């Protein structure tokens, strides 16, 4: 039986807890995923990643605010490669505001918010 999202390709750059749980598609974490390792600071890796974005429906990342933009792989960069891309970015404290540049996890967010 086919699932509703079986024909959707997701490029998941998530790490630790947040993003891996967001993109696991109701299966156990990392199940049915294929993986490669890229050093996105290297030009050849950036070129390969952009080729992967061309064939993707979604890009997900949870790096620090602005990290993907500094690498030249933020939403606008991915949109130039694939205009129909859906780009998800998960951070502990949002993309803007007084805490945006702080790194953190769920427990820290809960502690700060009371």
Jmol script that loads the backbone (N, CA, C; Angstrom):
load data "model"
ATOM      1  N   UNK A   1       0.836  -1.185   0.000  1.00  0.00           N
ATOM      2  CA  UNK A   1       0.000   0.000   0.000  1.00  0.00           C
ATOM      3  C   UNK A   1       0.883   1.252   0.000  1.00  0.00           C
ATOM      4  N   UNK A   2       0.568   2.173  -0.881  1.00  0.00           N
ATOM      5  CA  UNK A   2       1.325   3.416  -0.949  1.00  0.00           C
ATOM      6  C   UNK A   2       0.850   4.402   0.098  1.00  0.00           C
ATOM      7  N   UNK A   3       1.801   5.156   0.650  1.00  0.00           N
ATOM      8  CA  UNK A   3       1.475   6.206   1.598  1.00  0.00           C
ATOM      9  C   UNK A   3       1.285   7.524   0.890  1.00  0.00           C
ATOM     10  N   UNK A   4       0.678   8.466   1.574  1.00  0.00           N
ATOM     11  CA  UNK A   4       0.371   9.773   0.979  1.00  0.00           C
ATOM     12  C   UNK A   4       1.617  10.540   0.563  1.00  0.00           C
ATOM     13  N   UNK A   5       2.748  10.297   1.207  1.00  0.00           N
ATOM     14  CA  UNK A   5       3.967  11.055   0.917  1.00  0.00           C
ATOM     15  C   UNK A   5       5.041  10.215   0.239  1.00  0.00           C
ATOM     16  N   UNK A   6       4.678   9.053  -0.285  1.00  0.00           N
ATOM     17  CA  UNK A   6       5.667   8.157  -0.883  1.00  0.00           C
ATOM     18  C   UNK A   6       6.417   8.771  -2.063  1.00  0.00           C
ATOM     19  N   UNK A   7       5.815   9.705  -2.770  1.00  0.00           N
ATOM     20  CA  UNK A   7       6.493  10.296  -3.931  1.00  0.00           C
ATOM     21  C   UNK A   7       7.167  11.631  -3.604  1.00  0.00           C
ATOM     22  N   UNK A   8       7.318  11.943  -2.317  1.00  0.00           N
ATOM     23  CA  UNK A   8       7.961  13.178  -1.872  1.00  0.00           C
ATOM     24  C   UNK A   8       9.409  12.879  -1.484  1.00  0.00           C
ATOM     25  N   UNK A   9      10.339  13.680  -2.015  1.00  0.00           N
ATOM     26  CA  UNK A   9      11.754  13.513  -1.691  1.00  0.00           C
ATOM     27  C   UNK A   9      12.187  14.635  -0.758  1.00  0.00           C
ATOM     28  N   UNK A  10      12.737  14.258   0.391  1.00  0.00           N
ATOM     29  CA  UNK A  10      13.167  15.207   1.411  1.00  0.00           C
ATOM     30  C   UNK A  10      14.678  15.127   1.554  1.00  0.00           C
ATOM     31  N   UNK A  11      15.340  16.266   1.475  1.00  0.00           N
ATOM     32  CA  UNK A  11      16.771  16.358   1.771  1.00  0.00           C
ATOM     33  C   UNK A  11      16.877  16.859   3.204  1.00  0.00           C
ATOM     34  N   UNK A  12      17.261  15.965   4.087  1.00  0.00           N
ATOM     35  CA  UNK A  12      17.261  16.224   5.524  1.00  0.00           C
ATOM     36  C   UNK A  12      18.677  16.492   6.008  1.00  0.00           C
ATOM     37  N   UNK A  13      18.937  17.727   6.417  1.00  0.00           N
ATOM     38  CA  UNK A  13      20.223  18.078   6.995  1.00  0.00           C
ATOM     39  C   UNK A  13      20.117  18.201   8.507  1.00  0.00           C
ATOM     40  N   UNK A  14      19.075  17.623   9.063  1.00  0.00           N
ATOM     41  CA  UNK A  14      18.828  17.727  10.496  1.00  0.00           C
ATOM     42  C   UNK A  14      19.811  16.936  11.324  1.00  0.00           C
ATOM     43  N   UNK A  15      19.984  17.395  12.549  1.00  0.00           N
ATOM     44  CA  UNK A  15      20.903  16.737  13.458  1.00  0.00           C
ATOM     45  C   UNK A  15      20.337  16.733  14.868  1.00  0.00           C
ATOM     46  N   UNK A  16      20.842  15.882  15.699  1.00  0.00           N
ATOM     47  CA  UNK A  16      20.504  15.708  17.106  1.00  0.00           C
ATOM     48  C   UNK A  16      19.045  15.272  17.248  1.00  0.00           C
ATOM     49  N   UNK A  17      18.166  16.081  17.820  1.00  0.00           N
ATOM     50  CA  UNK A  17      16.819  15.621  18.146  1.00  0.00           C
ATOM     51  C   UNK A  17      15.748  16.265  17.276  1.00  0.00           C
ATOM     52  N   UNK A  18      15.712  17.575  17.224  1.00  0.00           N
ATOM     53  CA  UNK A  18      14.603  18.300  16.618  1.00  0.00           C
ATOM     54  C   UNK A  18      14.217  17.889  15.210  1.00  0.00           C
ATOM     55  N   UNK A  19      15.099  18.108  14.271  1.00  0.00           N
ATOM     56  CA  UNK A  19      14.761  17.842  12.879  1.00  0.00           C
ATOM     57  C   UNK A  19      14.628  16.355  12.575  1.00  0.00           C
ATOM     58  N   UNK A  20      15.493  15.483  13.104  1.00  0.00           N
ATOM     59  CA  UNK A  20      15.279  14.057  12.815  1.00  0.00           C
ATOM     60  C   UNK A  20      13.878  13.572  13.193  1.00  0.00           C
ATOM     61  N   UNK A  21      13.325  14.085  14.285  1.00  0.00           N
ATOM     62  CA  UNK A  21      11.969  13.683  14.652  1.00  0.00           C
ATOM     63  C   UNK A  21      10.915  14.349  13.774  1.00  0.00           C
ATOM     64  N   UNK A  22      11.216  15.528  13.238  1.00  0.00           N
ATOM     65  CA  UNK A  22      10.259  16.199  12.352  1.00  0.00           C
ATOM     66  C   UNK A  22      10.099  15.477  11.019  1.00  0.00           C
ATOM     67  N   UNK A  23      11.155  14.877  10.522  1.00  0.00           N
ATOM     68  CA  UNK A  23      11.109  14.302   9.173  1.00  0.00           C
ATOM     69  C   UNK A  23      11.035  12.782   9.163  1.00  0.00           C
ATOM     70  N   UNK A  24      10.724  12.176  10.273  1.00  0.00           N
ATOM     71  CA  UNK A  24      10.746  10.714  10.301  1.00  0.00           C
ATOM     72  C   UNK A  24       9.495  10.078   9.714  1.00  0.00           C
ATOM     73  N   UNK A  25       8.513  10.848   9.317  1.00  0.00           N
ATOM     74  CA  UNK A  25       7.327  10.362   8.592  1.00  0.00           C
ATOM     75  C   UNK A  25       6.617   9.209   9.297  1.00  0.00           C
ATOM     76  N   UNK A  26       6.370   9.382  10.590  1.00  0.00           N
ATOM     77  CA  UNK A  26       5.603   8.423  11.386  1.00  0.00           C
ATOM     78  C   UNK A  26       6.250   7.037  11.446  1.00  0.00           C
ATOM     79  N   UNK A  27       7.574   6.942  11.199  1.00  0.00           N
ATOM     80  CA  UNK A  27       8.321   5.701  11.394  1.00  0.00           C
ATOM     81  C   UNK A  27       9.381   5.977  12.435  1.00  0.00           C
ATOM     82  N   UNK A  28      10.113   4.946  12.846  1.00  0.00           N
ATOM     83  CA  UNK A  28      11.178   5.182  13.807  1.00  0.00           C
ATOM     84  C   UNK A  28      12.254   6.048  13.171  1.00  0.00           C
ATOM     85  N   UNK A  29      12.908   6.852  13.971  1.00  0.00           N
ATOM     86  CA  UNK A  29      13.929   7.795  13.519  1.00  0.00           C
ATOM     87  C   UNK A  29      14.927   7.152  12.547  1.00  0.00           C
ATOM     88  N   UNK A  30      15.127   7.801  11.412  1.00  0.00           N
ATOM     89  CA  UNK A  30      16.071   7.429  10.357  1.00  0.00           C
ATOM     90  C   UNK A  30      15.708   6.159   9.600  1.00  0.00           C
ATOM     91  N   UNK A  31      14.546   5.604   9.824  1.00  0.00           N
ATOM     92  CA  UNK A  31      14.138   4.413   9.090  1.00  0.00           C
ATOM     93  C   UNK A  31      13.830   4.790   7.643  1.00  0.00           C
ATOM     94  N   UNK A  32      14.238   3.957   6.727  1.00  0.00           N
ATOM     95  CA  UNK A  32      14.008   4.134   5.283  1.00  0.00           C
ATOM     96  C   UNK A  32      14.707   5.361   4.700  1.00  0.00           C
ATOM     97  N   UNK A  33      15.742   5.849   5.369  1.00  0.00           N
ATOM     98  CA  UNK A  33      16.509   6.970   4.838  1.00  0.00           C
ATOM     99  C   UNK A  33      17.790   6.448   4.204  1.00  0.00           C
ATOM    100  N   UNK A  34      18.218   7.133   3.167  1.00  0.00           N
ATOM    101  CA  UNK A  34      19.534   6.900   2.595  1.00  0.00           C
ATOM    102  C   UNK A  34      20.401   8.061   3.042  1.00  0.00           C
ATOM    103  N   UNK A  35      21.655   7.804   3.329  1.00  0.00           N
ATOM    104  CA  UNK A  35      22.497   8.870   3.846  1.00  0.00           C
ATOM    105  C   UNK A  35      23.822   9.001   3.128  1.00  0.00           C
ATOM    106  N   UNK A  36      24.292  10.238   3.047  1.00  0.00           N
ATOM    107  CA  UNK A  36      25.637  10.534   2.568  1.00  0.00           C
ATOM    108  C   UNK A  36      26.200  11.608   3.490  1.00  0.00           C
ATOM    109  N   UNK A  37      27.495  11.737   3.491  1.00  0.00           N
ATOM    110  CA  UNK A  37      28.155  12.771   4.274  1.00  0.00           C
ATOM    111  C   UNK A  37      28.788  13.769   3.316  1.00  0.00           C
ATOM    112  N   UNK A  38      28.470  15.041   3.517  1.00  0.00           N
ATOM    113  CA  UNK A  38      29.035  16.106   2.691  1.00  0.00           C
ATOM    114  C   UNK A  38      29.636  17.171   3.597  1.00  0.00           C
ATOM    115  N   UNK A  39      30.817  17.648   3.258  1.00  0.00           N
ATOM    116  CA  UNK A  39      31.405  18.798   3.930  1.00  0.00           C
ATOM    117  C   UNK A  39      30.968  20.016   3.121  1.00  0.00           C
ATOM    118  N   UNK A  40      29.897  20.657   3.561  1.00  0.00           N
ATOM    119  CA  UNK A  40      29.286  21.735   2.782  1.00  0.00           C
ATOM    120  C   UNK A  40      30.155  22.986   2.672  1.00  0.00           C
ATOM    121  N   UNK A  41      31.319  22.979   3.287  1.00  0.00           N
ATOM    122  CA  UNK A  41      32.258  24.087   3.114  1.00  0.00           C
ATOM    123  C   UNK A  41      33.168  23.861   1.905  1.00  0.00           C
ATOM    124  N   UNK A  42      33.040  22.690   1.289  1.00  0.00           N
ATOM    125  CA  UNK A  42      33.846  22.367   0.111  1.00  0.00           C
ATOM    126  C   UNK A  42      33.026  22.617  -1.157  1.00  0.00           C
ATOM    127  N   UNK A  43      33.610  23.278  -2.156  1.00  0.00           N
ATOM    128  CA  UNK A  43      32.871  23.590  -3.394  1.00  0.00           C
ATOM    129  C   UNK A  43      32.244  22.371  -4.066  1.00  0.00           C
ATOM    130  N   UNK A  44      32.947  21.260  -4.128  1.00  0.00           N
ATOM    131  CA  UNK A  44      32.393  20.061  -4.781  1.00  0.00           C
ATOM    132  C   UNK A  44      31.168  19.541  -4.029  1.00  0.00           C
ATOM    133  N   UNK A  45      31.203  19.622  -2.716  1.00  0.00           N
ATOM    134  CA  UNK A  45      30.062  19.179  -1.905  1.00  0.00           C
ATOM    135  C   UNK A  45      28.868  20.109  -2.098  1.00  0.00           C
ATOM    136  N   UNK A  46      29.131  21.400  -2.179  1.00  0.00           N
ATOM    137  CA  UNK A  46      28.045  22.364  -2.434  1.00  0.00           C
ATOM    138  C   UNK A  46      27.403  22.102  -3.785  1.00  0.00           C
ATOM    139  N   UNK A  47      28.214  21.841  -4.782  1.00  0.00           N
ATOM    140  CA  UNK A  47      27.692  21.539  -6.119  1.00  0.00           C
ATOM    141  C   UNK A  47      26.822  20.290  -6.080  1.00  0.00           C
ATOM    142  N   UNK A  48      27.297  19.248  -5.403  1.00  0.00           N
ATOM    143  CA  UNK A  48      26.528  18.013  -5.287  1.00  0.00           C
ATOM    144  C   UNK A  48      25.228  18.248  -4.533  1.00  0.00           C
ATOM    145  N   UNK A  49      25.288  19.015  -3.451  1.00  0.00           N
ATOM    146  CA  UNK A  49      24.065  19.292  -2.692  1.00  0.00           C
ATOM    147  C   UNK A  49      23.041  20.018  -3.560  1.00  0.00           C
ATOM    148  N   UNK A  50      23.479  20.976  -4.342  1.00  0.00           N
ATOM    149  CA  UNK A  50      22.555  21.700  -5.227  1.00  0.00           C
ATOM    150  C   UNK A  50      21.949  20.767  -6.273  1.00  0.00           C
ATOM    151  N   UNK A  51      22.718  19.796  -6.741  1.00  0.00           N
ATOM    152  CA  UNK A  51      22.167  18.797  -7.663  1.00  0.00           C
ATOM    153  C   UNK A  51      21.080  17.971  -6.955  1.00  0.00           C
ATOM    154  N   UNK A  52      21.305  17.646  -5.701  1.00  0.00           N
ATOM    155  CA  UNK A  52      20.302  16.904  -4.933  1.00  0.00           C
ATOM    156  C   UNK A  52      19.041  17.741  -4.703  1.00  0.00           C
ATOM    157  N   UNK A  53      19.226  19.048  -4.512  1.00  0.00           N
ATOM    158  CA  UNK A  53      18.084  19.955  -4.318  1.00  0.00           C
ATOM    159  C   UNK A  53      17.230  20.025  -5.585  1.00  0.00           C
ATOM    160  N   UNK A  54      17.865  19.949  -6.750  1.00  0.00           N
ATOM    161  CA  UNK A  54      17.113  19.980  -8.009  1.00  0.00           C
ATOM    162  C   UNK A  54      16.079  18.862  -8.071  1.00  0.00           C
ATOM    163  N   UNK A  55      16.390  17.724  -7.459  1.00  0.00           N
ATOM    164  CA  UNK A  55      15.512  16.556  -7.521  1.00  0.00           C
ATOM    165  C   UNK A  55      14.717  16.357  -6.238  1.00  0.00           C
ATOM    166  N   UNK A  56      14.638  17.374  -5.414  1.00  0.00           N
ATOM    167  CA  UNK A  56      13.948  17.271  -4.118  1.00  0.00           C
ATOM    168  C   UNK A  56      12.648  18.054  -4.125  1.00  0.00           C
ATOM    169  N   UNK A  57      11.803  17.711  -3.185  1.00  0.00           N
ATOM    170  CA  UNK A  57      10.579  18.473  -2.936  1.00  0.00           C
ATOM    171  C   UNK A  57      10.746  19.356  -1.702  1.00  0.00           C
ATOM    172  N   UNK A  58      11.542  18.876  -0.744  1.00  0.00           N
ATOM    173  CA  UNK A  58      11.689  19.549   0.547  1.00  0.00           C
ATOM    174  C   UNK A  58      13.151  19.509   0.986  1.00  0.00           C
ATOM    175  N   UNK A  59      13.630  20.617   1.562  1.00  0.00           N
ATOM    176  CA  UNK A  59      14.923  20.664   2.242  1.00  0.00           C
ATOM    177  C   UNK A  59      14.643  21.044   3.688  1.00  0.00           C
ATOM    178  N   UNK A  60      15.184  20.274   4.624  1.00  0.00           N
ATOM    179  CA  UNK A  60      15.012  20.544   6.055  1.00  0.00           C
ATOM    180  C   UNK A  60      16.384  20.685   6.702  1.00  0.00           C
ATOM    181  N   UNK A  61      16.522  21.687   7.557  1.00  0.00           N
ATOM    182  CA  UNK A  61      17.784  21.876   8.278  1.00  0.00           C
ATOM    183  C   UNK A  61      17.518  22.463   9.649  1.00  0.00           C
ATOM    184  N   UNK A  62      18.436  22.198  10.588  1.00  0.00           N
ATOM    185  CA  UNK A  62      18.310  22.809  11.909  1.00  0.00           C
ATOM    186  C   UNK A  62      19.653  23.294  12.430  1.00  0.00           C
ATOM    187  N   UNK A  63      20.400  23.940  11.532  1.00  0.00           N
ATOM    188  CA  UNK A  63      21.654  24.556  11.934  1.00  0.00           C
ATOM    189  C   UNK A  63      21.363  25.890  12.622  1.00  0.00           C
ATOM    190  N   UNK A  64      22.383  26.528  13.138  1.00  0.00           N
ATOM    191  CA  UNK A  64      22.215  27.842  13.760  1.00  0.00           C
ATOM    192  C   UNK A  64      21.672  28.825  12.736  1.00  0.00           C
ATOM    193  N   UNK A  65      20.969  29.830  13.227  1.00  0.00           N
ATOM    194  CA  UNK A  65      20.388  30.845  12.346  1.00  0.00           C
ATOM    195  C   UNK A  65      21.483  31.443  11.465  1.00  0.00           C
ATOM    196  N   UNK A  66      21.246  31.442  10.170  1.00  0.00           N
ATOM    197  CA  UNK A  66      22.161  32.044   9.213  1.00  0.00           C
ATOM    198  C   UNK A  66      23.251  31.121   8.688  1.00  0.00           C
ATOM    199  N   UNK A  67      23.417  29.940   9.263  1.00  0.00           N
ATOM    200  CA  UNK A  67      24.495  29.038   8.832  1.00  0.00           C
ATOM    201  C   UNK A  67      24.330  28.622   7.374  1.00  0.00           C
ATOM    202  N   UNK A  68      23.145  28.241   6.981  1.00  0.00           N
ATOM    203  CA  UNK A  68      22.927  27.809   5.596  1.00  0.00           C
ATOM    204  C   UNK A  68      23.108  28.973   4.626  1.00  0.00           C
ATOM    205  N   UNK A  69      22.691  30.169   5.023  1.00  0.00           N
ATOM    206  CA  UNK A  69      22.880  31.342   4.162  1.00  0.00           C
ATOM    207  C   UNK A  69      24.368  31.625   3.981  1.00  0.00           C
ATOM    208  N   UNK A  70      25.138  31.517   5.061  1.00  0.00           N
ATOM    209  CA  UNK A  70      26.584  31.755   4.967  1.00  0.00           C
ATOM    210  C   UNK A  70      27.259  30.742   4.046  1.00  0.00           C
ATOM    211  N   UNK A  71      26.710  29.538   3.981  1.00  0.00           N
ATOM    212  CA  UNK A  71      27.259  28.510   3.093  1.00  0.00           C
ATOM    213  C   UNK A  71      26.798  28.690   1.646  1.00  0.00           C
ATOM    214  N   UNK A  72      25.843  29.597   1.434  1.00  0.00           N
ATOM    215  CA  UNK A  72      25.283  29.776   0.090  1.00  0.00           C
ATOM    216  C   UNK A  72      24.239  28.731  -0.230  1.00  0.00           C
ATOM    217  N   UNK A  73      23.595  28.192   0.826  1.00  0.00           N
ATOM    218  CA  UNK A  73      22.606  27.123   0.648  1.00  0.00           C
ATOM    219  C   UNK A  73      21.302  27.415   1.390  1.00  0.00           C
ATOM    220  N   UNK A  74      21.029  28.686   1.643  1.00  0.00           N
ATOM    221  CA  UNK A  74      19.790  29.063   2.309  1.00  0.00           C
ATOM    222  C   UNK A  74      18.592  28.929   1.378  1.00  0.00           C
ATOM    223  N   UNK A  75      17.436  29.358   1.855  1.00  0.00           N
ATOM    224  CA  UNK A  75      16.207  29.218   1.073  1.00  0.00           C
ATOM    225  C   UNK A  75      16.319  29.863  -0.301  1.00  0.00           C
ATOM    226  N   UNK A  76      16.771  31.101  -0.357  1.00  0.00           N
ATOM    227  CA  UNK A  76      16.862  31.799  -1.653  1.00  0.00           C
ATOM    228  C   UNK A  76      17.809  31.072  -2.608  1.00  0.00           C
ATOM    229  N   UNK A  77      18.902  30.533  -2.087  1.00  0.00           N
ATOM    230  CA  UNK A  77      19.854  29.788  -2.923  1.00  0.00           C
ATOM    231  C   UNK A  77      19.211  28.513  -3.457  1.00  0.00           C
ATOM    232  N   UNK A  78      18.511  27.791  -2.585  1.00  0.00           N
ATOM    233  CA  UNK A  78      17.848  26.551  -3.007  1.00  0.00           C
ATOM    234  C   UNK A  78      16.705  26.845  -3.974  1.00  0.00           C
ATOM    235  N   UNK A  79      16.015  27.957  -3.749  1.00  0.00           N
ATOM    236  CA  UNK A  79      14.906  28.345  -4.633  1.00  0.00           C
ATOM    237  C   UNK A  79      15.406  28.661  -6.049  1.00  0.00           C
ATOM    238  N   UNK A  80      16.608  29.225  -6.154  1.00  0.00           N
ATOM    239  CA  UNK A  80      17.178  29.483  -7.489  1.00  0.00           C
ATOM    240  C   UNK A  80      17.462  28.172  -8.215  1.00  0.00           C
ATOM    241  N   UNK A  81      17.819  27.141  -7.473  1.00  0.00           N
ATOM    242  CA  UNK A  81      18.109  25.829  -8.059  1.00  0.00           C
ATOM    243  C   UNK A  81      16.820  25.082  -8.371  1.00  0.00           C
ATOM    244  N   UNK A  82      15.823  25.213  -7.481  1.00  0.00           N
ATOM    245  CA  UNK A  82      14.554  24.502  -7.617  1.00  0.00           C
ATOM    246  C   UNK A  82      13.428  25.425  -7.136  1.00  0.00           C
ATOM    247  N   UNK A  83      12.769  26.133  -8.047  1.00  0.00           N
ATOM    248  CA  UNK A  83      11.754  27.130  -7.663  1.00  0.00           C
ATOM    249  C   UNK A  83      10.575  26.574  -6.866  1.00  0.00           C
ATOM    250  N   UNK A  84      10.322  25.276  -6.923  1.00  0.00           N
ATOM    251  CA  UNK A  84       9.181  24.715  -6.195  1.00  0.00           C
ATOM    252  C   UNK A  84       9.569  24.120  -4.839  1.00  0.00           C
ATOM    253  N   UNK A  85      10.807  24.354  -4.406  1.00  0.00           N
ATOM    254  CA  UNK A  85      11.296  23.750  -3.169  1.00  0.00           C
ATOM    255  C   UNK A  85      10.539  24.272  -1.948  1.00  0.00           C
ATOM    256  N   UNK A  86      10.280  23.390  -1.020  1.00  0.00           N
ATOM    257  CA  UNK A  86       9.757  23.754   0.300  1.00  0.00           C
ATOM    258  C   UNK A  86      10.953  23.668   1.234  1.00  0.00           C
ATOM    259  N   UNK A  87      11.206  24.720   1.998  1.00  0.00           N
ATOM    260  CA  UNK A  87      12.412  24.807   2.830  1.00  0.00           C
ATOM    261  C   UNK A  87      11.990  24.975   4.276  1.00  0.00           C
ATOM    262  N   UNK A  88      12.390  24.047   5.120  1.00  0.00           N
ATOM    263  CA  UNK A  88      12.045  24.102   6.544  1.00  0.00           C
ATOM    264  C   UNK A  88      13.315  24.293   7.362  1.00  0.00           C
ATOM    265  N   UNK A  89      13.272  25.252   8.276  1.00  0.00           N
ATOM    266  CA  UNK A  89      14.414  25.532   9.143  1.00  0.00           C
ATOM    267  C   UNK A  89      13.918  25.569  10.583  1.00  0.00           C
ATOM    268  N   UNK A  90      14.474  24.721  11.420  1.00  0.00           N
ATOM    269  CA  UNK A  90      14.050  24.602  12.815  1.00  0.00           C
ATOM    270  C   UNK A  90      15.163  25.101  13.727  1.00  0.00           C
ATOM    271  N   UNK A  91      14.845  26.053  14.576  1.00  0.00           N
ATOM    272  CA  UNK A  91      15.814  26.536  15.561  1.00  0.00           C
ATOM    273  C   UNK A  91      15.154  26.556  16.932  1.00  0.00           C
ATOM    274  N   UNK A  92      15.954  26.656  17.957  1.00  0.00           N
ATOM    275  CA  UNK A  92      15.432  26.640  19.321  1.00  0.00           C
ATOM    276  C   UNK A  92      14.585  27.869  19.633  1.00  0.00           C
ATOM    277  N   UNK A  93      14.972  29.018  19.089  1.00  0.00           N
ATOM    278  CA  UNK A  93      14.315  30.270  19.463  1.00  0.00           C
ATOM    279  C   UNK A  93      13.814  31.088  18.289  1.00  0.00           C
ATOM    280  N   UNK A  94      13.611  30.463  17.133  1.00  0.00           N
ATOM    281  CA  UNK A  94      13.091  31.171  15.979  1.00  0.00           C
ATOM    282  C   UNK A  94      14.184  31.788  15.132  1.00  0.00           C
ATOM    283  N   UNK A  95      13.782  32.423  14.034  1.00  0.00           N
ATOM    284  CA  UNK A  95      14.714  32.993  13.074  1.00  0.00           C
ATOM    285  C   UNK A  95      15.109  34.435  13.389  1.00  0.00           C
ATOM    286  N   UNK A  96      14.317  35.103  14.211  1.00  0.00           N
ATOM    287  CA  UNK A  96      14.616  36.487  14.569  1.00  0.00           C
ATOM    288  C   UNK A  96      14.175  36.735  15.990  1.00  0.00           C
ATOM    289  N   UNK A  97      14.590  37.846  16.537  1.00  0.00           N
ATOM    290  CA  UNK A  97      14.253  38.168  17.916  1.00  0.00           C
ATOM    291  C   UNK A  97      15.475  38.124  18.808  1.00  0.00           C
ATOM    292  N   UNK A  98      15.311  38.460  20.083  1.00  0.00           N
ATOM    293  CA  UNK A  98      16.469  38.614  20.975  1.00  0.00           C
ATOM    294  C   UNK A  98      17.249  37.322  21.226  1.00  0.00           C
ATOM    295  N   UNK A  99      16.620  36.167  21.122  1.00  0.00           N
ATOM    296  CA  UNK A  99      17.311  34.899  21.395  1.00  0.00           C
ATOM    297  C   UNK A  99      17.647  34.109  20.130  1.00  0.00           C
ATOM    298  N   UNK A 100      17.334  34.628  18.964  1.00  0.00           N
ATOM    299  CA  UNK A 100      17.448  33.872  17.711  1.00  0.00           C
ATOM    300  C   UNK A 100      18.839  33.285  17.481  1.00  0.00           C
ATOM    301  N   UNK A 101      19.863  34.004  17.829  1.00  0.00           N
ATOM    302  CA  UNK A 101      21.211  33.510  17.539  1.00  0.00           C
ATOM    303  C   UNK A 101      21.738  32.545  18.594  1.00  0.00           C
ATOM    304  N   UNK A 102      20.968  32.326  19.639  1.00  0.00           N
ATOM    305  CA  UNK A 102      21.385  31.354  20.654  1.00  0.00           C
ATOM    306  C   UNK A 102      21.100  29.939  20.171  1.00  0.00           C
ATOM    307  N   UNK A 103      21.985  29.028  20.511  1.00  0.00           N
ATOM    308  CA  UNK A 103      21.765  27.623  20.194  1.00  0.00           C
ATOM    309  C   UNK A 103      21.075  26.976  21.376  1.00  0.00           C
ATOM    310  N   UNK A 104      20.284  25.961  21.097  1.00  0.00           N
ATOM    311  CA  UNK A 104      19.630  25.296  22.214  1.00  0.00           C
ATOM    312  C   UNK A 104      18.747  24.153  21.776  1.00  0.00           C
ATOM    313  N   UNK A 105      18.215  23.468  22.762  1.00  0.00           N
ATOM    314  CA  UNK A 105      17.323  22.341  22.567  1.00  0.00           C
ATOM    315  C   UNK A 105      16.031  22.599  23.306  1.00  0.00           C
ATOM    316  N   UNK A 106      15.107  21.695  23.146  1.00  0.00           N
ATOM    317  CA  UNK A 106      13.786  21.791  23.740  1.00  0.00           C
ATOM    318  C   UNK A 106      13.829  22.118  25.228  1.00  0.00           C
ATOM    319  N   UNK A 107      14.634  21.412  25.983  1.00  0.00           N
ATOM    320  CA  UNK A 107      14.676  21.610  27.437  1.00  0.00           C
ATOM    321  C   UNK A 107      15.131  23.028  27.772  1.00  0.00           C
ATOM    322  N   UNK A 108      16.101  23.538  27.038  1.00  0.00           N
ATOM    323  CA  UNK A 108      16.562  24.912  27.274  1.00  0.00           C
ATOM    324  C   UNK A 108      15.456  25.909  26.922  1.00  0.00           C
ATOM    325  N   UNK A 109      14.762  25.682  25.824  1.00  0.00           N
ATOM    326  CA  UNK A 109      13.654  26.570  25.441  1.00  0.00           C
ATOM    327  C   UNK A 109      12.588  26.587  26.540  1.00  0.00           C
ATOM    328  N   UNK A 110      12.285  25.417  27.092  1.00  0.00           N
ATOM    329  CA  UNK A 110      11.291  25.339  28.156  1.00  0.00           C
ATOM    330  C   UNK A 110      11.769  26.074  29.402  1.00  0.00           C
ATOM    331  N   UNK A 111      13.048  25.950  29.738  1.00  0.00           N
ATOM    332  CA  UNK A 111      13.585  26.605  30.923  1.00  0.00           C
ATOM    333  C   UNK A 111      13.525  28.123  30.795  1.00  0.00           C
ATOM    334  N   UNK A 112      13.880  28.633  29.631  1.00  0.00           N
ATOM    335  CA  UNK A 112      13.866  30.081  29.412  1.00  0.00           C
ATOM    336  C   UNK A 112      12.444  30.625  29.397  1.00  0.00           C
ATOM    337  N   UNK A 113      11.521  29.864  28.841  1.00  0.00           N
ATOM    338  CA  UNK A 113      10.142  30.348  28.717  1.00  0.00           C
ATOM    339  C   UNK A 113       9.328  30.160  29.993  1.00  0.00           C
ATOM    340  N   UNK A 114       9.842  29.400  30.914  1.00  0.00           N
ATOM    341  CA  UNK A 114       9.159  29.189  32.196  1.00  0.00           C
ATOM    342  C   UNK A 114       8.122  28.130  32.085  1.00  0.00           C
TER     343      UNK A 114
END
end "model"
wireframe off; spacefill off
backbone 0.3
color backbone group
